[in-house]
Amino acid sequence: MKTIRYELAEGIATLTFDEPGSPVNTMCLQWQEDLTEAVQQVLKDRDAIRGIVLASAKSTFFAGADLKGTMRLQASEAPRVFREIELVKKNFRTLETLGKPVVACLNGTALGGGWEVALIAHHRVAVDDPKIQFGLPEITLGLIPGASGITKMTRLLGLMGAQPYILESKLFPPREAMSLGLVHELVPDASALRAAALAWIAANPQAQQPWDAKDYKMPGGTPANPRIAGLLSVAPAALRQKTRGLYPAPEYALAAMVEGAQVDFDTALRIESRYLARLIVSPVAKNMINTFFFNLNAIKSGQSRPPREGRWRPQKVGLLGAGMMGGGIAYAQASRGIATVLKDVTLEKAQAGKAYSLKLTQPRVQKGRMSAQEQEALLARITPTASAQDLQGCDLVIEAVFENRELKAKVTKEAEPLLAPGGFFASNTSTLPITGLAQASARPEKFVGIHFFSPVDKMKLVEIIRGRATDDDTVARAYDYVQAIGKIPIVVNDARGW
């Protein structure tokens, strides 16, 4: 086996995923072959095994499908893909129905197929790190979870409870996974994972999945429940309104959820496989994978960033205008640890802009997804003010005032002299050419457009608009700033100004 290490010691069979030459583990063809071999070895050693541990040799647990391989698929290969998916699931089912306790040691992120690997386990132990993410992002790539993810998440959370995590590809950190019952135990670091796994195996010599228990009932009920049936009756129309029939993945996923909820578990798995095999060879899926995975990864790696040594991160950023845009940018910055000065013509307006961050965080505090201390620390990073002097020493100042050339020129001249040495100025304009606005600047080479989309807290893309005089260093630092606040930078030319 090349991608899986199998070890049996003191009754514990450990399957360690370690794809050679790759920073992450994927469901490549070699892994699928190795999984079959590993499962056959488990069956041979069955009498000597008292527990199974799934682990990773990478810094993450498992990344998911081999998307490069997916891009090469042809429509005629759908039957072969179906057989391969079914074999993977057969191996999964063999491990989880063996009668031996299976524990997944989640040392890092597990997405897509990686989360489906984790779902093999009867018990999931994760490192308590908010940076770790779990979930099924397949819909965002034009695919559906097809290695048992739809079937298992639906049976774990119910038809309605699972929808955000399947149809909307909502990801979740370990603590949220714990609150949902998707992770069963948290440990402080990766070194504690194996001990926790062995302790659970010792305490649970026999284990089965919830859906294999005789008394299992789907949370919330099946489509036969009148309340569920009523909610599901409007779901296809709501999806069609969003997708306009051009985006089949959510519709396939919903169909697999509903159809699968009406049959036994193994039949539900087969329904899921059929939908994925049909979808994965489609042009829509390939186009979306190329756009939303490969192209976005190129952006994230800095393909359009001008050369500049090291990554830049501002310590203090000023915002001019505390309306919806300014308030949203303030939240984006403060949530990423950046000190923010939020200025408006009156203190009351500036405070109202800060209150937007309170509005966004309060529901998270109430649901236990954010502590009151974390909320307090975030809000403390935002300083509302009516005084331009509070902008003194900012590494970057962004104006988000009304789309009025004279007003923008006025605030530019007022704030620019207060920048820290080497600081630069940006405009959030959506309509006015940057080259023209830069005429109000004493240093047009340090003037750039940073255009956010509304609402800022939800929209990931940010345009970096290079004016005729904007230099490479300023564009590179603007690029780094956008990434520092968790957004995706797109560098564009100032077309109207050329």
C-alpha positions in Angstrom: 0.0 0.0 0.0 1.3 3.4 -1.0 -1.1 5.9 0.6 -2.2 4.0 3.7 0.0 2.4 6.5 -1.6 -0.5 8.2 -0.4 -1.6 11.7 -1.8 -4.1 14.2 -0.4 -3.9 17.7 -1.9 -5.0 21.0 -5.3 -5.5 19.3 -5.5 -2.1 17.7 -5.5 -1.8 13.9 -4.3 1.6 12.8 -5.0 2.9 9.3 -2.7 6.0 8.8 -3.5 8.0 5.7 -0.2 9.3 4.1 -0.4 10.0 0.4 3.2 10.3 -0.9 4.3 13.5 -2.6 1.2 15.4 -1.5 0.7 17.9 1.3 -2.8 16.4 1.9 -4.6 13.1 1.6 -7.0 12.6 -1.2 -9.3 9.9 -2.6 -7.1 9.3 -5.6 -7.3 6.0 -7.4 -4.3 4.7 -5.6 -5.9 5.4 -2.2 -9.1 3.6 -3.3 -7.0 0.6 -4.2 -5.1 0.8 -0.9 -8.4 1.1 1.0 -9.6 -2.1 -0.5 -6.3 -3.9 0.5 -6.4 -2.4 4.0 -10.0 -3.5 4.6 -9.1 -7.0 3.4 -6.3 -7.1 5.9 -8.7 -6.0 8.6 -11.0 -8.9 7.7 -8.1 -11.4 7.9 -7.0 -10.0 11.3 -10.6 -9.7 12.6 -10.2 -12.1 15.5 -7.1 -10.3 16.7 -8.6 -6.8 16.5 -10.4 -5.2 19.4 -10.5 -1.7 17.9 -9.7 0.3 14.7 -8.1 3.8 14.6 -8.2 6.1 11.6 -5.4 8.6 11.6 -3.5 11.0 9.3 0.3 11.6 8.9 -0.4 15.0 7.4 -1.1 18.3 9.2 -4.7 17.9 8.1 -6.8 14.8 8.4 -8.1 14.4 4.8 -8.7 16.8 2.0 -11.3 14.9 0.0 -11.7 14.0 -3.7 -8.9 14.0 -6.3 -10.2 17.0 -8.3 -7.5 16.8 -10.9 -8.6 13.3 -11.7 -12.2 14.5 -11.7 -11.4 17.1 -14.4 -10.2 14.3 -16.7 -13.5 12.3 -16.6 -15.6 11.8 -19.7 -19.4 11.4 -19.8 -18.9 7.8 -21.0 -17.1 6.9 -17.8 -20.1 7.4 -15.6 -20.7 3.7 -15.2 -17.1 3.1 -14.1 -17.3 6.0 -11.7 -20.5 4.5 -10.2 -18.7 1.2 -9.6 -15.7 2.9 -8.0 -18.0 5.0 -5.7 -19.9 1.8 -4.7 -16.6 0.0 -3.9 -15.5 2.8 -1.6 -18.8 2.7 0.2 -18.6 -1.1 0.5 -15.2 -0.7 2.2 -16.6 2.0 4.5 -19.5 -0.3 5.4 -17.3 -3.3 6.1 -15.3 -1.3 8.7 -18.3 0.2 10.4 -20.3 -3.0 10.6 -17.5 -5.2 11.7 -18.6 -5.1 15.3 -15.3 -3.5 16.3 -15.2 0.1 17.7 -13.8 2.5 15.1 -12.4 5.9 16.1 -11.3 8.7 13.8 -8.5 10.9 15.2 -9.1 14.3 13.6 -5.9 16.2 13.9 -6.9 18.8 11.4 -9.3 19.8 8.7 -11.6 17.1 7.1 -13.6 18.3 4.1 -15.7 16.6 1.5 -14.5 13.1 1.1 -12.3 13.7 4.1 -15.4 14.3 6.3 -17.0 11.2 4.8 -13.9 9.2 5.9 -14.4 10.6 9.4 -18.0 9.5 9.3 -16.9 5.8 9.0 -16.0 6.0 12.7 -18.4 5.3 15.6 -16.5 7.9 17.7 -14.8 11.0 16.4 -12.1 12.8 18.5 -10.9 16.2 17.3 -8.3 18.7 18.3 -10.0 21.7 19.9 -8.8 24.3 17.4 -11.2 26.9 15.9 -9.0 27.1 12.7 -9.9 23.4 11.9 -12.9 23.0 9.6 -15.2 20.1 8.9 -17.9 19.7 6.4 -19.1 19.0 2.9 -18.2 21.8 0.4 -19.0 19.7 -2.7 -22.0 21.8 -3.7 -19.8 24.9 -4.2 -17.8 22.9 -6.7 -20.8 21.7 -8.7 -20.7 18.2 -7.1 -22.6 16.5 -4.3 -21.2 14.4 -1.4 -21.3 10.9 -2.8 -19.2 8.7 -0.5 -22.0 8.4 2.1 -22.0 12.1 3.2 -25.6 12.9 2.2 -27.0 9.7 3.6 -25.1 9.8 6.9 -25.5 13.6 7.6 -29.3 13.3 6.9 -29.6 10.4 9.3 -27.5 12.2 12.0 -29.2 15.6 11.8 -32.5 14.9 10.1 -33.8 16.2 6.7 -34.2 19.7 7.8 -31.2 19.9 10.2 -28.8 18.6 7.5 -29.8 21.0 4.7 -27.4 23.9 5.6 -24.5 21.4 5.8 -25.4 19.7 2.5 -27.3 22.1 0.3 -25.4 25.3 1.4 -22.0 23.6 2.1 -21.9 25.2 5.6 -18.6 24.3 7.3 -18.1 24.0 11.0 -15.3 24.0 13.5 -14.7 21.3 16.2 -16.8 22.9 18.9 -19.8 23.4 16.7 -19.3 19.8 15.5 -19.4 18.8 19.1 -22.6 20.7 19.8 -24.2 19.0 16.7 -23.2 15.6 17.9 -21.0 15.1 14.9 -17.8 15.1 17.0 -17.9 13.2 20.3 -14.8 14.4 22.1 -12.3 17.3 22.0 -8.6 17.2 23.0 -6.2 20.1 23.4 -3.7 18.9 20.8 -2.9 16.2 18.4 -0.6 14.3 20.8 -3.7 13.5 23.0 -5.8 12.0 20.1 -4.6 8.4 20.3 -4.9 8.1 24.1 -8.4 9.3 23.9 -9.2 6.9 21.0 -7.7 3.9 22.9 -9.7 4.8 26.1 -12.9 4.9 24.1 -12.2 1.6 22.5 -11.5 0.0 25.9 -14.8 1.3 27.2 -16.8 0.4 24.2 -15.7 -3.1 23.0 -18.7 -3.3 20.7 -20.0 -0.5 18.6 -22.4 0.3 15.8 -23.6 3.3 13.8 -26.8 5.0 15.0 -28.7 4.0 11.8 -27.8 0.4 12.3 -29.5 0.2 15.7 -32.9 -1.5 15.7 -34.5 1.4 17.5 -33.1 4.1 15.2 -35.4 6.9 14.2 -34.5 9.8 11.9 -34.3 13.1 13.8 -37.4 15.2 12.9 -39.0 12.4 11.0 -39.0 11.1 7.4 -40.9 12.5 4.4 -43.9 10.5 5.6 -44.2 12.9 8.5 -46.9 15.5 7.5 -44.8 18.4 8.9 -41.7 17.4 7.0 -43.7 16.7 3.9 -45.1 20.2 4.0 -41.7 21.8 4.3 -40.2 19.6 1.6 -43.0 20.4 -0.9 -41.7 24.0 -1.3 -38.0 23.1 -1.2 -37.6 22.3 -4.9 -39.3 25.5 -6.0 -37.1 27.5 -3.6 -34.0 25.8 -5.0 -35.0 26.3 -8.6 -35.6 30.0 -7.9 -32.0 30.3 -6.7 -30.4 28.1 -9.4 -32.7 28.9 -12.3 -32.2 25.3 -13.4 -28.6 26.0 -14.3 -27.0 24.6 -11.2 -28.0 20.9 -10.8 -25.9 20.0 -7.7 -28.3 21.3 -5.0 -31.3 19.8 -6.8 -29.5 16.4 -7.0 -28.4 16.6 -3.4 -32.0 17.4 -2.2 -33.3 14.5 -4.3 -30.8 12.1 -2.8 -31.6 13.3 0.8 -35.4 12.9 0.3 -35.3 9.7 -1.7 -32.7 8.2 0.6 -34.8 9.0 3.7 -37.6 6.8 2.5 -35.6 3.6 2.1 -33.1 1.5 4.0 -29.6 2.7 4.6 -27.8 0.7 1.9 -30.4 1.6 -0.7 -30.0 5.2 0.2 -26.2 4.9 -0.4 -26.8 3.5 -3.9 -29.2 6.4 -4.7 -26.5 8.8 -3.6 -23.9 7.1 -5.9 -26.2 7.3 -8.9 -26.7 11.0 -8.6 -22.9 11.6 -8.1 -21.9 9.5 -11.0 -24.3 11.4 -13.3 -23.1 14.8 -12.0 -19.3 14.3 -11.7 -18.8 13.7 -15.5 -20.9 16.8 -16.5 -19.5 19.9 -18.0 -21.1 22.1 -15.3 -19.1 20.3 -12.6 -15.9 20.6 -14.5 -16.4 24.3 -15.1 -17.2 25.0 -11.5 -14.3 23.0 -10.2 -12.0 24.9 -12.5 -13.4 28.3 -11.5 -14.1 27.8 -7.8 -11.2 25.5 -6.9 -8.2 25.8 -9.3 -8.7 29.5 -10.2 -9.4 30.6 -6.7 -6.4 28.7 -5.4 -4.3 30.6 -8.0 -5.7 33.8 -6.6 -5.1 32.8 -3.0 -1.5 31.8 -3.9 -0.9 35.4 -5.2 -0.8 34.7 -8.9 -2.0 38.3 -9.7 0.0 39.9 -6.8 3.0 42.1 -7.9 6.3 40.8 -6.6 7.1 42.0 -3.1 9.2 40.4 -0.5 7.3 39.1 2.5 3.6 39.4 3.4 2.2 42.7 4.7 -0.3 43.1 7.5 -1.5 46.4 8.8 -1.5 47.0 12.5 -4.0 49.9 12.4 -6.5 50.8 9.6 -8.7 53.9 9.4 -12.2 53.9 7.8 -13.9 57.1 6.7 -17.6 56.7 6.7 -19.5 54.5 9.2 -22.5 53.5 7.1 -23.3 50.0 6.0 -20.1 49.7 4.1 -17.8 51.2 6.7 -19.4 49.2 9.5 -19.1 46.0 7.5 -15.4 46.6 6.8 -14.8 47.5 10.4 -16.3 44.1 11.4 -14.2 42.2 8.8 -11.0 43.8 10.2 -11.8 43.5 13.9 -12.7 39.9 13.5 -9.2 39.3 12.1 -7.5 41.1 14.9 -6.8 44.4 13.2 -7.2 47.7 15.2 -9.8 49.9 13.4 -10.5 53.6 13.7 -14.1 54.2 12.4 -14.7 57.9 11.6 -17.8 59.7 10.7 -19.0 63.3 10.9 -20.5 62.7 14.3 -19.6 60.3 17.1 -23.2 59.0 17.2 -22.9 57.9 13.5 -19.5 56.3 14.2 -20.9 54.4 17.2 -23.9 53.3 15.1 -21.3 51.8 12.6 -19.6 50.0 15.4 -23.0 48.7 16.6 -23.2 46.7 13.4 -20.4 44.4 14.7 -22.4 43.9 17.9 -25.5 43.0 15.7 -23.4 40.4 13.8 -21.8 38.8 16.8 -24.6 38.7 19.3 -26.4 35.7 17.7 -23.2 33.8 17.7 -22.7 34.5 21.4 -26.3 33.4 22.1 -25.8 30.1 20.3 -22.5 29.4 22.1 -20.4 29.8 18.9 -18.5 32.8 20.3 -17.7 33.6 24.0 -18.7 36.9 25.5 -15.0 37.6 26.0 -14.2 37.0 22.3 -17.0 39.4 21.4 -15.8 42.0 23.8 -12.3 41.7 22.4 -13.5 42.1 18.8 -15.6 45.2 19.7 -12.7 46.7 21.6 -10.6 46.7 18.4 -13.1 49.3 16.8 -12.6 52.9 17.9 -15.5 55.1 16.8 -14.7 58.8 16.4 -15.6 62.1 14.8 -12.0 63.4 15.1 -9.6 63.0 12.1 -6.7 63.1 14.6 -7.5 59.6 15.7 -6.4 58.4 12.3 -2.8 59.4 13.2 -0.4 56.5 12.6 -2.8 54.3 10.5 -1.0 52.0 8.0 -3.9 52.3 5.7 -6.9 54.6 5.4 -10.0 53.5 3.4 -12.7 56.0 2.5 -16.2 54.6 2.2 -18.1 57.9 2.0 -20.8 58.8 -0.6 -20.0 58.6 -4.3 -19.3 62.3 -4.6 -16.0 63.3 -6.1 -15.7 66.6 -4.1 -16.4 64.8 -0.8 -13.9 62.1 -1.6 -11.3 64.6 -2.4 -11.9 66.5 0.8 -11.6 63.4 3.1 -8.5 62.3 1.1 -6.7 65.6 1.7 -7.8 65.5 5.4 -6.7 62.0 6.2 -3.6 61.4 4.0 -1.2 63.5 6.1 -2.1 61.4 9.2 -0.9 58.1 7.7 2.1 56.3 9.3 5.3 56.5 7.3 5.0 54.3 4.3 1.2 54.1 4.7 -1.2 54.3 1.8 -4.7 55.5 1.0 -7.6 53.6 -0.6 -11.0 54.4 -2.0 -14.0 52.0 -1.8 -15.6 53.6 -4.8 -17.8 51.4 -7.0 -18.4 54.0 -9.8 -15.7 56.7 -9.9 -12.4 56.1 -11.7 -9.4 55.7 -9.3 -7.1 57.7 -11.6 -9.4 60.7 -11.3 -9.8 60.4 -7.5 -6.1 60.1 -7.1 -5.7 63.7 -8.3 -6.7 64.8 -4.8 -3.8 62.8 -3.4 -0.3 64.2 -2.7 1.1 60.7 -3.5 -1.0 59.2 -6.3 1.4 56.3 -6.5 0.2 55.3 -3.0 -3.5 55.6 -3.9 -5.5 52.5 -4.8 -9.1 51.3 -5.1 -10.2 48.6 -2.7 -13.8 47.9 -3.6 -15.9 45.7 -1.2 -19.2 44.3 -2.1 -22.3 44.6 0.1 -22.9 43.1 2.6 -19.2 43.0 3.5 -19.6 40.3 6.1 -21.1 37.8 3.5 -19.3 38.8 0.3 -15.8 37.2 -0.1 -14.6 39.0 -3.3 -12.9 42.4 -3.1 -11.7 44.3 -6.2 -8.2 45.9 -6.0 -8.3 48.7 -8.6 -5.0 49.9 -9.9 -5.0 53.6 -11.0 -2.7 54.9 -13.7 -0.1 56.0 -11.2 -0.5 53.3 -8.5 2.8 51.5 -8.0 3.3 47.7 -7.6 4.2 48.0 -3.9 0.8 49.5 -3.1 -1.1 46.9 -5.1 0.9 44.1 -3.4 0.1 45.5 0.1 -3.5 46.0 -0.8 -3.6 42.4 -2.0 -2.1 41.3 1.3 -4.5 43.4 3.3 -7.5 41.8 1.6 -6.2 38.3 2.3 -5.4 39.3 5.9 -9.1 40.0 6.5 -10.2 36.7 5.0 -11.4 38.0 1.6 -10.4 37.0 -1.9 -8.6 39.8 -3.9 -9.1 40.3 -7.6 -6.8 42.8 -9.2 -8.4 44.9 -12.0 -7.5 47.9 -14.1 -9.1 51.2 -13.8 -10.8 50.9 -17.1 -12.8 54.1 -17.1 -9.8 56.1 -16.2 -7.5 55.0 -19.0 
